[in-house]
Structures are given as structure tokens and as C-alpha cells.
Amino acid sequence: MHYTQAKQGRIFVIRLEDNDAIPDCIEQFARDNHINMAQVTIIGGIHKGEIVSGPRYSDRMPPEPMLIPVDGAHEVVGLGLIAPNEQGNPILHLHAATGRAGKTVTGCLRSGVSTWLIGEVIIHEILGAAAKRIMDTASGFELLEVD
């Protein structure tokens, strides 16, 4: 385990509107507001796109993602972390549980997922953390590295 100590910064309350792209609009908000690192909470609705719900095979690298289509409006509750990549750009890693008609799917929300009607987002800025996302060649992911 590796860790860094940090302090609470600004808190933002955001209303996403119908068809706002997730995570793109949250990352753009972070860039516009000079947010380097933050915890993100989202509730509301999503539609469109796909959710990554685990690798197809746990013992193979790079992992082959299992993509679950978001077919119609789904409820969503999610938690994520914004951290800078090697170029200093804020990157959101967001996992969420989505539900429709009594069926729940949990996974990573990726580009192509959009807000359905409304999304409510809370961003808790984290100040002074010594961490960033570094490209891991084996997995192909930008993994969080703590100094």
C-alpha cells in the first residue's frame, strides 16, 4: 500500500443536463476550474454508451473489457476519482451501479455514456496529494501512482 496525505479544497455542486457526455464534461469542468485531484459522486440517470464490467479473462494482459450496452434510461449512482495523468490533464475514473427494470449492472463508465434528463454531481477537491496516473504498459491503463 502507498499513500499520500492531502487536504480538502473547494466543493462544487453540478447539475448535468440531458445528453451531457460522461466522463467528458466532468473532466472538462475540472480543466476549466483548475482541479488537479478530486473525489466525484454522481446520482441521476444515464442512457447511451457502454459500461465496462470486468475483464473477460482475469489472467490475461492487456485485459479484454466486457462491455455492457446501456440500452435506455437507467438510474445511476457512482463514485470516482479525478487525478492528473503524466501530461497533467485531469482524468476521471468513475465506477457506478446502474439499474433498469429491477436489473443492476456495476462497472466503469466510459466515453459514450450520457446523462438522461439529469445528473447531480458533487466534486470534493483534494489539495496537496502526491499522486498521478501513470501509463502501465502491461494493462494499457493509466493507473494511480502515489509518491
Chimera marker file (.cmm) of the C-alpha trace (Angstrom):
<marker_set name="trace">
<marker id="1" x="0.000" y="0.000" z="0.000" r="1" g="1" b="0" radius="0.5"/>
<marker id="2" x="1.149" y="3.528" z="-0.788" r="1" g="1" b="0" radius="0.5"/>
<marker id="3" x="-0.461" y="6.710" z="0.479" r="1" g="1" b="0" radius="0.5"/>
<marker id="4" x="-0.261" y="10.466" z="0.485" r="1" g="1" b="0" radius="0.5"/>
<marker id="5" x="-1.831" y="12.932" z="2.865" r="1" g="1" b="0" radius="0.5"/>
<marker id="6" x="-3.954" y="15.763" z="1.489" r="1" g="1" b="0" radius="0.5"/>
<marker id="7" x="-6.424" y="18.474" z="2.473" r="1" g="1" b="0" radius="0.5"/>
<marker id="8" x="-9.985" y="19.279" z="1.477" r="1" g="1" b="0" radius="0.5"/>
<marker id="9" x="-10.284" y="22.038" z="-1.104" r="1" g="1" b="0" radius="0.5"/>
<marker id="10" x="-13.311" y="23.524" z="-2.813" r="1" g="1" b="0" radius="0.5"/>
<marker id="11" x="-16.628" y="21.715" z="-3.118" r="1" g="1" b="0" radius="0.5"/>
<marker id="12" x="-18.650" y="22.000" z="-6.323" r="1" g="1" b="0" radius="0.5"/>
<marker id="13" x="-22.308" y="21.093" z="-6.869" r="1" g="1" b="0" radius="0.5"/>
<marker id="14" x="-23.037" y="20.456" z="-10.552" r="1" g="1" b="0" radius="0.5"/>
<marker id="15" x="-26.212" y="19.748" z="-12.463" r="1" g="1" b="0" radius="0.5"/>
<marker id="16" x="-25.597" y="17.783" z="-15.643" r="1" g="1" b="0" radius="0.5"/>
<marker id="17" x="-28.297" y="18.177" z="-18.255" r="1" g="1" b="0" radius="0.5"/>
<marker id="18" x="-29.883" y="15.774" z="-20.709" r="1" g="1" b="0" radius="0.5"/>
<marker id="19" x="-27.277" y="14.235" z="-23.069" r="1" g="1" b="0" radius="0.5"/>
<marker id="20" x="-24.201" y="15.659" z="-21.312" r="1" g="1" b="0" radius="0.5"/>
<marker id="21" x="-21.325" y="13.268" z="-22.014" r="1" g="1" b="0" radius="0.5"/>
<marker id="22" x="-19.871" y="11.462" z="-19.003" r="1" g="1" b="0" radius="0.5"/>
<marker id="23" x="-16.953" y="11.476" z="-18.078" r="1" g="1" b="0" radius="0.5"/>
<marker id="24" x="-16.005" y="14.102" z="-20.699" r="1" g="1" b="0" radius="0.5"/>
<marker id="25" x="-17.988" y="17.013" z="-19.249" r="1" g="1" b="0" radius="0.5"/>
<marker id="26" x="-16.699" y="16.343" z="-15.708" r="1" g="1" b="0" radius="0.5"/>
<marker id="27" x="-13.099" y="16.250" z="-16.940" r="1" g="1" b="0" radius="0.5"/>
<marker id="28" x="-13.687" y="19.481" z="-18.885" r="1" g="1" b="0" radius="0.5"/>
<marker id="29" x="-15.140" y="21.097" z="-15.743" r="1" g="1" b="0" radius="0.5"/>
<marker id="30" x="-12.007" y="20.024" z="-13.846" r="1" g="1" b="0" radius="0.5"/>
<marker id="31" x="-9.751" y="21.564" z="-16.509" r="1" g="1" b="0" radius="0.5"/>
<marker id="32" x="-11.777" y="24.794" z="-16.606" r="1" g="1" b="0" radius="0.5"/>
<marker id="33" x="-11.672" y="25.123" z="-12.818" r="1" g="1" b="0" radius="0.5"/>
<marker id="34" x="-8.051" y="24.009" z="-12.347" r="1" g="1" b="0" radius="0.5"/>
<marker id="35" x="-8.995" y="20.919" z="-10.336" r="1" g="1" b="0" radius="0.5"/>
<marker id="36" x="-5.983" y="18.631" z="-10.152" r="1" g="1" b="0" radius="0.5"/>
<marker id="37" x="-7.440" y="15.892" z="-7.952" r="1" g="1" b="0" radius="0.5"/>
<marker id="38" x="-10.921" y="15.291" z="-6.555" r="1" g="1" b="0" radius="0.5"/>
<marker id="39" x="-13.473" y="12.777" z="-5.350" r="1" g="1" b="0" radius="0.5"/>
<marker id="40" x="-16.596" y="12.686" z="-7.537" r="1" g="1" b="0" radius="0.5"/>
<marker id="41" x="-20.072" y="11.466" z="-6.606" r="1" g="1" b="0" radius="0.5"/>
<marker id="42" x="-22.877" y="11.221" z="-9.164" r="1" g="1" b="0" radius="0.5"/>
<marker id="43" x="-26.571" y="10.346" z="-8.966" r="1" g="1" b="0" radius="0.5"/>
<marker id="44" x="-29.283" y="10.629" z="-11.585" r="1" g="1" b="0" radius="0.5"/>
<marker id="45" x="-29.927" y="8.975" z="-14.899" r="1" g="1" b="0" radius="0.5"/>
<marker id="46" x="-27.853" y="7.770" z="-17.844" r="1" g="1" b="0" radius="0.5"/>
<marker id="47" x="-28.522" y="6.382" z="-21.291" r="1" g="1" b="0" radius="0.5"/>
<marker id="48" x="-26.437" y="5.519" z="-24.342" r="1" g="1" b="0" radius="0.5"/>
<marker id="49" x="-22.904" y="4.175" z="-24.412" r="1" g="1" b="0" radius="0.5"/>
<marker id="50" x="-21.372" y="1.190" z="-22.680" r="1" g="1" b="0" radius="0.5"/>
<marker id="51" x="-20.212" y="0.189" z="-19.210" r="1" g="1" b="0" radius="0.5"/>
<marker id="52" x="-17.029" y="-1.809" z="-18.699" r="1" g="1" b="0" radius="0.5"/>
<marker id="53" x="-17.992" y="-4.632" z="-16.350" r="1" g="1" b="0" radius="0.5"/>
<marker id="54" x="-14.782" y="-6.516" z="-15.696" r="1" g="1" b="0" radius="0.5"/>
<marker id="55" x="-12.177" y="-8.100" z="-17.894" r="1" g="1" b="0" radius="0.5"/>
<marker id="56" x="-13.280" y="-11.131" z="-19.897" r="1" g="1" b="0" radius="0.5"/>
<marker id="57" x="-10.317" y="-13.138" z="-18.545" r="1" g="1" b="0" radius="0.5"/>
<marker id="58" x="-8.725" y="-12.260" z="-15.204" r="1" g="1" b="0" radius="0.5"/>
<marker id="59" x="-5.335" y="-13.795" z="-16.024" r="1" g="1" b="0" radius="0.5"/>
<marker id="60" x="-4.597" y="-12.107" z="-19.381" r="1" g="1" b="0" radius="0.5"/>
<marker id="61" x="-2.848" y="-8.804" z="-20.046" r="1" g="1" b="0" radius="0.5"/>
<marker id="62" x="-3.773" y="-6.496" z="-21.506" r="1" g="1" b="0" radius="0.5"/>
<marker id="63" x="-7.317" y="-7.146" z="-20.296" r="1" g="1" b="0" radius="0.5"/>
<marker id="64" x="-10.137" y="-7.604" z="-22.781" r="1" g="1" b="0" radius="0.5"/>
<marker id="65" x="-13.019" y="-5.459" z="-21.477" r="1" g="1" b="0" radius="0.5"/>
<marker id="66" x="-16.529" y="-6.849" z="-21.149" r="1" g="1" b="0" radius="0.5"/>
<marker id="67" x="-18.771" y="-4.081" z="-22.488" r="1" g="1" b="0" radius="0.5"/>
<marker id="68" x="-22.385" y="-3.887" z="-21.376" r="1" g="1" b="0" radius="0.5"/>
<marker id="69" x="-24.568" y="-1.597" z="-23.546" r="1" g="1" b="0" radius="0.5"/>
<marker id="70" x="-26.725" y="0.999" z="-21.824" r="1" g="1" b="0" radius="0.5"/>
<marker id="71" x="-29.993" y="0.375" z="-23.639" r="1" g="1" b="0" radius="0.5"/>
<marker id="72" x="-32.444" y="3.017" z="-22.491" r="1" g="1" b="0" radius="0.5"/>
<marker id="73" x="-32.666" y="5.183" z="-19.394" r="1" g="1" b="0" radius="0.5"/>
<marker id="74" x="-31.006" y="3.780" z="-16.261" r="1" g="1" b="0" radius="0.5"/>
<marker id="75" x="-30.758" y="5.035" z="-12.705" r="1" g="1" b="0" radius="0.5"/>
<marker id="76" x="-27.149" y="5.679" z="-11.690" r="1" g="1" b="0" radius="0.5"/>
<marker id="77" x="-25.155" y="6.159" z="-8.511" r="1" g="1" b="0" radius="0.5"/>
<marker id="78" x="-21.394" y="6.368" z="-8.814" r="1" g="1" b="0" radius="0.5"/>
<marker id="79" x="-18.142" y="7.284" z="-7.165" r="1" g="1" b="0" radius="0.5"/>
<marker id="80" x="-14.919" y="8.296" z="-8.833" r="1" g="1" b="0" radius="0.5"/>
<marker id="81" x="-11.523" y="9.914" z="-8.547" r="1" g="1" b="0" radius="0.5"/>
<marker id="82" x="-10.076" y="12.662" z="-10.705" r="1" g="1" b="0" radius="0.5"/>
<marker id="83" x="-6.281" y="12.511" z="-10.850" r="1" g="1" b="0" radius="0.5"/>
<marker id="84" x="-3.812" y="14.052" z="-13.289" r="1" g="1" b="0" radius="0.5"/>
<marker id="85" x="-2.145" y="11.942" z="-15.937" r="1" g="1" b="0" radius="0.5"/>
<marker id="86" x="1.523" y="12.285" z="-16.915" r="1" g="1" b="0" radius="0.5"/>
<marker id="87" x="0.674" y="15.348" z="-19.029" r="1" g="1" b="0" radius="0.5"/>
<marker id="88" x="-1.155" y="16.985" z="-16.093" r="1" g="1" b="0" radius="0.5"/>
<marker id="89" x="-4.653" y="16.505" z="-17.543" r="1" g="1" b="0" radius="0.5"/>
<marker id="90" x="-7.386" y="15.570" z="-15.041" r="1" g="1" b="0" radius="0.5"/>
<marker id="91" x="-8.657" y="12.047" z="-15.771" r="1" g="1" b="0" radius="0.5"/>
<marker id="92" x="-11.826" y="10.706" z="-14.146" r="1" g="1" b="0" radius="0.5"/>
<marker id="93" x="-12.034" y="7.030" z="-13.146" r="1" g="1" b="0" radius="0.5"/>
<marker id="94" x="-15.727" y="6.528" z="-12.358" r="1" g="1" b="0" radius="0.5"/>
<marker id="95" x="-17.448" y="3.339" z="-11.242" r="1" g="1" b="0" radius="0.5"/>
<marker id="96" x="-21.204" y="3.210" z="-10.926" r="1" g="1" b="0" radius="0.5"/>
<marker id="97" x="-24.161" y="0.981" z="-10.286" r="1" g="1" b="0" radius="0.5"/>
<marker id="98" x="-26.866" y="1.374" z="-12.891" r="1" g="1" b="0" radius="0.5"/>
<marker id="99" x="-30.362" y="-0.005" z="-12.752" r="1" g="1" b="0" radius="0.5"/>
<marker id="100" x="-33.365" y="-0.538" z="-15.003" r="1" g="1" b="0" radius="0.5"/>
<marker id="101" x="-36.416" y="-2.739" z="-14.547" r="1" g="1" b="0" radius="0.5"/>
<marker id="102" x="-35.026" y="-4.478" z="-11.464" r="1" g="1" b="0" radius="0.5"/>
<marker id="103" x="-31.668" y="-5.337" z="-13.064" r="1" g="1" b="0" radius="0.5"/>
<marker id="104" x="-28.449" y="-3.762" z="-11.770" r="1" g="1" b="0" radius="0.5"/>
<marker id="105" x="-25.114" y="-3.564" z="-13.569" r="1" g="1" b="0" radius="0.5"/>
<marker id="106" x="-21.977" y="-2.230" z="-11.919" r="1" g="1" b="0" radius="0.5"/>
<marker id="107" x="-18.922" y="-1.091" z="-13.815" r="1" g="1" b="0" radius="0.5"/>
<marker id="108" x="-16.742" y="1.692" z="-15.155" r="1" g="1" b="0" radius="0.5"/>
<marker id="109" x="-18.497" y="4.463" z="-17.068" r="1" g="1" b="0" radius="0.5"/>
<marker id="110" x="-16.554" y="5.328" z="-20.203" r="1" g="1" b="0" radius="0.5"/>
<marker id="111" x="-16.894" y="7.795" z="-23.041" r="1" g="1" b="0" radius="0.5"/>
<marker id="112" x="-20.181" y="7.469" z="-24.863" r="1" g="1" b="0" radius="0.5"/>
<marker id="113" x="-22.308" y="7.346" z="-21.705" r="1" g="1" b="0" radius="0.5"/>
<marker id="114" x="-24.653" y="10.336" z="-21.493" r="1" g="1" b="0" radius="0.5"/>
<marker id="115" x="-26.904" y="11.869" z="-18.889" r="1" g="1" b="0" radius="0.5"/>
<marker id="116" x="-30.585" y="11.018" z="-19.183" r="1" g="1" b="0" radius="0.5"/>
<marker id="117" x="-32.618" y="14.037" z="-18.055" r="1" g="1" b="0" radius="0.5"/>
<marker id="118" x="-30.409" y="14.994" z="-15.085" r="1" g="1" b="0" radius="0.5"/>
<marker id="119" x="-27.218" y="14.102" z="-13.311" r="1" g="1" b="0" radius="0.5"/>
<marker id="120" x="-26.276" y="15.531" z="-9.944" r="1" g="1" b="0" radius="0.5"/>
<marker id="121" x="-22.545" y="15.664" z="-9.259" r="1" g="1" b="0" radius="0.5"/>
<marker id="122" x="-20.597" y="16.637" z="-6.161" r="1" g="1" b="0" radius="0.5"/>
<marker id="123" x="-16.868" y="17.286" z="-6.582" r="1" g="1" b="0" radius="0.5"/>
<marker id="124" x="-14.695" y="17.391" z="-3.454" r="1" g="1" b="0" radius="0.5"/>
<marker id="125" x="-11.355" y="18.891" z="-4.445" r="1" g="1" b="0" radius="0.5"/>
<marker id="126" x="-8.268" y="17.261" z="-2.922" r="1" g="1" b="0" radius="0.5"/>
<marker id="127" x="-5.279" y="19.544" z="-2.322" r="1" g="1" b="0" radius="0.5"/>
<marker id="128" x="-1.640" y="18.612" z="-1.839" r="1" g="1" b="0" radius="0.5"/>
<marker id="129" x="-1.849" y="14.934" z="-2.777" r="1" g="1" b="0" radius="0.5"/>
<marker id="130" x="1.309" y="13.496" z="-4.324" r="1" g="1" b="0" radius="0.5"/>
<marker id="131" x="-0.330" y="11.196" z="-6.875" r="1" g="1" b="0" radius="0.5"/>
<marker id="132" x="-0.893" y="10.919" z="-10.617" r="1" g="1" b="0" radius="0.5"/>
<marker id="133" x="-1.997" y="8.456" z="-13.266" r="1" g="1" b="0" radius="0.5"/>
<marker id="134" x="0.916" y="6.697" z="-14.988" r="1" g="1" b="0" radius="0.5"/>
<marker id="135" x="0.529" y="4.533" z="-18.100" r="1" g="1" b="0" radius="0.5"/>
<marker id="136" x="1.001" y="0.857" z="-17.230" r="1" g="1" b="0" radius="0.5"/>
<marker id="137" x="2.264" y="-0.907" z="-20.338" r="1" g="1" b="0" radius="0.5"/>
<marker id="138" x="1.105" y="-4.379" z="-19.234" r="1" g="1" b="0" radius="0.5"/>
<marker id="139" x="-2.542" y="-3.409" z="-18.689" r="1" g="1" b="0" radius="0.5"/>
<marker id="140" x="-2.780" y="-0.423" z="-21.025" r="1" g="1" b="0" radius="0.5"/>
<marker id="141" x="-4.417" y="1.580" z="-18.192" r="1" g="1" b="0" radius="0.5"/>
<marker id="142" x="-3.368" y="4.864" z="-16.622" r="1" g="1" b="0" radius="0.5"/>
<marker id="143" x="-3.001" y="3.595" z="-13.039" r="1" g="1" b="0" radius="0.5"/>
<marker id="144" x="-2.884" y="5.772" z="-9.946" r="1" g="1" b="0" radius="0.5"/>
<marker id="145" x="0.647" y="6.070" z="-8.584" r="1" g="1" b="0" radius="0.5"/>
<marker id="146" x="1.195" y="7.610" z="-5.170" r="1" g="1" b="0" radius="0.5"/>
<marker id="147" x="4.585" y="9.219" z="-4.470" r="1" g="1" b="0" radius="0.5"/>
<link id1="1" id2="2" r="1" g="1" b="0" radius="0.2"/>
<link id1="2" id2="3" r="1" g="1" b="0" radius="0.2"/>
<link id1="3" id2="4" r="1" g="1" b="0" radius="0.2"/>
<link id1="4" id2="5" r="1" g="1" b="0" radius="0.2"/>
<link id1="5" id2="6" r="1" g="1" b="0" radius="0.2"/>
<link id1="6" id2="7" r="1" g="1" b="0" radius="0.2"/>
<link id1="7" id2="8" r="1" g="1" b="0" radius="0.2"/>
<link id1="8" id2="9" r="1" g="1" b="0" radius="0.2"/>
<link id1="9" id2="10" r="1" g="1" b="0" radius="0.2"/>
<link id1="10" id2="11" r="1" g="1" b="0" radius="0.2"/>
<link id1="11" id2="12" r="1" g="1" b="0" radius="0.2"/>
<link id1="12" id2="13" r="1" g="1" b="0" radius="0.2"/>
<link id1="13" id2="14" r="1" g="1" b="0" radius="0.2"/>
<link id1="14" id2="15" r="1" g="1" b="0" radius="0.2"/>
<link id1="15" id2="16" r="1" g="1" b="0" radius="0.2"/>
<link id1="16" id2="17" r="1" g="1" b="0" radius="0.2"/>
<link id1="17" id2="18" r="1" g="1" b="0" radius="0.2"/>
<link id1="18" id2="19" r="1" g="1" b="0" radius="0.2"/>
<link id1="19" id2="20" r="1" g="1" b="0" radius="0.2"/>
<link id1="20" id2="21" r="1" g="1" b="0" radius="0.2"/>
<link id1="21" id2="22" r="1" g="1" b="0" radius="0.2"/>
<link id1="22" id2="23" r="1" g="1" b="0" radius="0.2"/>
<link id1="23" id2="24" r="1" g="1" b="0" radius="0.2"/>
<link id1="24" id2="25" r="1" g="1" b="0" radius="0.2"/>
<link id1="25" id2="26" r="1" g="1" b="0" radius="0.2"/>
<link id1="26" id2="27" r="1" g="1" b="0" radius="0.2"/>
<link id1="27" id2="28" r="1" g="1" b="0" radius="0.2"/>
<link id1="28" id2="29" r="1" g="1" b="0" radius="0.2"/>
<link id1="29" id2="30" r="1" g="1" b="0" radius="0.2"/>
<link id1="30" id2="31" r="1" g="1" b="0" radius="0.2"/>
<link id1="31" id2="32" r="1" g="1" b="0" radius="0.2"/>
<link id1="32" id2="33" r="1" g="1" b="0" radius="0.2"/>
<link id1="33" id2="34" r="1" g="1" b="0" radius="0.2"/>
<link id1="34" id2="35" r="1" g="1" b="0" radius="0.2"/>
<link id1="35" id2="36" r="1" g="1" b="0" radius="0.2"/>
<link id1="36" id2="37" r="1" g="1" b="0" radius="0.2"/>
<link id1="37" id2="38" r="1" g="1" b="0" radius="0.2"/>
<link id1="38" id2="39" r="1" g="1" b="0" radius="0.2"/>
<link id1="39" id2="40" r="1" g="1" b="0" radius="0.2"/>
<link id1="40" id2="41" r="1" g="1" b="0" radius="0.2"/>
<link id1="41" id2="42" r="1" g="1" b="0" radius="0.2"/>
<link id1="42" id2="43" r="1" g="1" b="0" radius="0.2"/>
<link id1="43" id2="44" r="1" g="1" b="0" radius="0.2"/>
<link id1="44" id2="45" r="1" g="1" b="0" radius="0.2"/>
<link id1="45" id2="46" r="1" g="1" b="0" radius="0.2"/>
<link id1="46" id2="47" r="1" g="1" b="0" radius="0.2"/>
<link id1="47" id2="48" r="1" g="1" b="0" radius="0.2"/>
<link id1="48" id2="49" r="1" g="1" b="0" radius="0.2"/>
<link id1="49" id2="50" r="1" g="1" b="0" radius="0.2"/>
<link id1="50" id2="51" r="1" g="1" b="0" radius="0.2"/>
<link id1="51" id2="52" r="1" g="1" b="0" radius="0.2"/>
<link id1="52" id2="53" r="1" g="1" b="0" radius="0.2"/>
<link id1="53" id2="54" r="1" g="1" b="0" radius="0.2"/>
<link id1="54" id2="55" r="1" g="1" b="0" radius="0.2"/>
<link id1="55" id2="56" r="1" g="1" b="0" radius="0.2"/>
<link id1="56" id2="57" r="1" g="1" b="0" radius="0.2"/>
<link id1="57" id2="58" r="1" g="1" b="0" radius="0.2"/>
<link id1="58" id2="59" r="1" g="1" b="0" radius="0.2"/>
<link id1="59" id2="60" r="1" g="1" b="0" radius="0.2"/>
<link id1="60" id2="61" r="1" g="1" b="0" radius="0.2"/>
<link id1="61" id2="62" r="1" g="1" b="0" radius="0.2"/>
<link id1="62" id2="63" r="1" g="1" b="0" radius="0.2"/>
<link id1="63" id2="64" r="1" g="1" b="0" radius="0.2"/>
<link id1="64" id2="65" r="1" g="1" b="0" radius="0.2"/>
<link id1="65" id2="66" r="1" g="1" b="0" radius="0.2"/>
<link id1="66" id2="67" r="1" g="1" b="0" radius="0.2"/>
<link id1="67" id2="68" r="1" g="1" b="0" radius="0.2"/>
<link id1="68" id2="69" r="1" g="1" b="0" radius="0.2"/>
<link id1="69" id2="70" r="1" g="1" b="0" radius="0.2"/>
<link id1="70" id2="71" r="1" g="1" b="0" radius="0.2"/>
<link id1="71" id2="72" r="1" g="1" b="0" radius="0.2"/>
<link id1="72" id2="73" r="1" g="1" b="0" radius="0.2"/>
<link id1="73" id2="74" r="1" g="1" b="0" radius="0.2"/>
<link id1="74" id2="75" r="1" g="1" b="0" radius="0.2"/>
<link id1="75" id2="76" r="1" g="1" b="0" radius="0.2"/>
<link id1="76" id2="77" r="1" g="1" b="0" radius="0.2"/>
<link id1="77" id2="78" r="1" g="1" b="0" radius="0.2"/>
<link id1="78" id2="79" r="1" g="1" b="0" radius="0.2"/>
<link id1="79" id2="80" r="1" g="1" b="0" radius="0.2"/>
<link id1="80" id2="81" r="1" g="1" b="0" radius="0.2"/>
<link id1="81" id2="82" r="1" g="1" b="0" radius="0.2"/>
<link id1="82" id2="83" r="1" g="1" b="0" radius="0.2"/>
<link id1="83" id2="84" r="1" g="1" b="0" radius="0.2"/>
<link id1="84" id2="85" r="1" g="1" b="0" radius="0.2"/>
<link id1="85" id2="86" r="1" g="1" b="0" radius="0.2"/>
<link id1="86" id2="87" r="1" g="1" b="0" radius="0.2"/>
<link id1="87" id2="88" r="1" g="1" b="0" radius="0.2"/>
<link id1="88" id2="89" r="1" g="1" b="0" radius="0.2"/>
<link id1="89" id2="90" r="1" g="1" b="0" radius="0.2"/>
<link id1="90" id2="91" r="1" g="1" b="0" radius="0.2"/>
<link id1="91" id2="92" r="1" g="1" b="0" radius="0.2"/>
<link id1="92" id2="93" r="1" g="1" b="0" radius="0.2"/>
<link id1="93" id2="94" r="1" g="1" b="0" radius="0.2"/>
<link id1="94" id2="95" r="1" g="1" b="0" radius="0.2"/>
<link id1="95" id2="96" r="1" g="1" b="0" radius="0.2"/>
<link id1="96" id2="97" r="1" g="1" b="0" radius="0.2"/>
<link id1="97" id2="98" r="1" g="1" b="0" radius="0.2"/>
<link id1="98" id2="99" r="1" g="1" b="0" radius="0.2"/>
<link id1="99" id2="100" r="1" g="1" b="0" radius="0.2"/>
<link id1="100" id2="101" r="1" g="1" b="0" radius="0.2"/>
<link id1="101" id2="102" r="1" g="1" b="0" radius="0.2"/>
<link id1="102" id2="103" r="1" g="1" b="0" radius="0.2"/>
<link id1="103" id2="104" r="1" g="1" b="0" radius="0.2"/>
<link id1="104" id2="105" r="1" g="1" b="0" radius="0.2"/>
<link id1="105" id2="106" r="1" g="1" b="0" radius="0.2"/>
<link id1="106" id2="107" r="1" g="1" b="0" radius="0.2"/>
<link id1="107" id2="108" r="1" g="1" b="0" radius="0.2"/>
<link id1="108" id2="109" r="1" g="1" b="0" radius="0.2"/>
<link id1="109" id2="110" r="1" g="1" b="0" radius="0.2"/>
<link id1="110" id2="111" r="1" g="1" b="0" radius="0.2"/>
<link id1="111" id2="112" r="1" g="1" b="0" radius="0.2"/>
<link id1="112" id2="113" r="1" g="1" b="0" radius="0.2"/>
<link id1="113" id2="114" r="1" g="1" b="0" radius="0.2"/>
<link id1="114" id2="115" r="1" g="1" b="0" radius="0.2"/>
<link id1="115" id2="116" r="1" g="1" b="0" radius="0.2"/>
<link id1="116" id2="117" r="1" g="1" b="0" radius="0.2"/>
<link id1="117" id2="118" r="1" g="1" b="0" radius="0.2"/>
<link id1="118" id2="119" r="1" g="1" b="0" radius="0.2"/>
<link id1="119" id2="120" r="1" g="1" b="0" radius="0.2"/>
<link id1="120" id2="121" r="1" g="1" b="0" radius="0.2"/>
<link id1="121" id2="122" r="1" g="1" b="0" radius="0.2"/>
<link id1="122" id2="123" r="1" g="1" b="0" radius="0.2"/>
<link id1="123" id2="124" r="1" g="1" b="0" radius="0.2"/>
<link id1="124" id2="125" r="1" g="1" b="0" radius="0.2"/>
<link id1="125" id2="126" r="1" g="1" b="0" radius="0.2"/>
<link id1="126" id2="127" r="1" g="1" b="0" radius="0.2"/>
<link id1="127" id2="128" r="1" g="1" b="0" radius="0.2"/>
<link id1="128" id2="129" r="1" g="1" b="0" radius="0.2"/>
<link id1="129" id2="130" r="1" g="1" b="0" radius="0.2"/>
<link id1="130" id2="131" r="1" g="1" b="0" radius="0.2"/>
<link id1="131" id2="132" r="1" g="1" b="0" radius="0.2"/>
<link id1="132" id2="133" r="1" g="1" b="0" radius="0.2"/>
<link id1="133" id2="134" r="1" g="1" b="0" radius="0.2"/>
<link id1="134" id2="135" r="1" g="1" b="0" radius="0.2"/>
<link id1="135" id2="136" r="1" g="1" b="0" radius="0.2"/>
<link id1="136" id2="137" r="1" g="1" b="0" radius="0.2"/>
<link id1="137" id2="138" r="1" g="1" b="0" radius="0.2"/>
<link id1="138" id2="139" r="1" g="1" b="0" radius="0.2"/>
<link id1="139" id2="140" r="1" g="1" b="0" radius="0.2"/>
<link id1="140" id2="141" r="1" g="1" b="0" radius="0.2"/>
<link id1="141" id2="142" r="1" g="1" b="0" radius="0.2"/>
<link id1="142" id2="143" r="1" g="1" b="0" radius="0.2"/>
<link id1="143" id2="144" r="1" g="1" b="0" radius="0.2"/>
<link id1="144" id2="145" r="1" g="1" b="0" radius="0.2"/>
<link id1="145" id2="146" r="1" g="1" b="0" radius="0.2"/>
<link id1="146" id2="147" r="1" g="1" b="0" radius="0.2"/>
</marker_set>
